């Protein structure tokens, strides 16, 4: 039986008024929040798809 693995969709918006481009700013260990999230998801779920939805 084939089991469908879940796909992760990360919504990434750069249009914040209080902190513009916050998703791509360096945050932890010289990586952005987006990079950190993708890295952690890839480590925890190596065979799942990750889709990044952006506003541009």
BELTAJO-V910281 format. One record per pair of residues at least 24 apart in sequence whose ideal C-beta (glycine too) atoms are under 10 Angstrom apart, sorted by the first residue. I is the first residue (numbers start at 1). J is the second residue. Records with the same first field share a line. If there is no record, write none. Layout:
I: J + J
//
This chain:
5: 45 + 47 + 48 + 49
6: 45 + 48 + 49
7: 45 + 48 + 49 + 50 + 51
8: 37 + 38 + 41 + 42 + 44 + 45 + 48 + 49 + 50 + 51 + 52
9: 49 + 50 + 51 + 52 + 53
10: 34 + 37 + 38 + 41 + 50 + 51 + 52 + 53 + 54
11: 51 + 52 + 53 + 54 + 55
12: 37 + 38 + 52 + 53 + 54 + 55 + 56
13: 53 + 54 + 55 + 56
14: 54 + 55 + 56
15: 55 + 56
23: 52 + 54
//
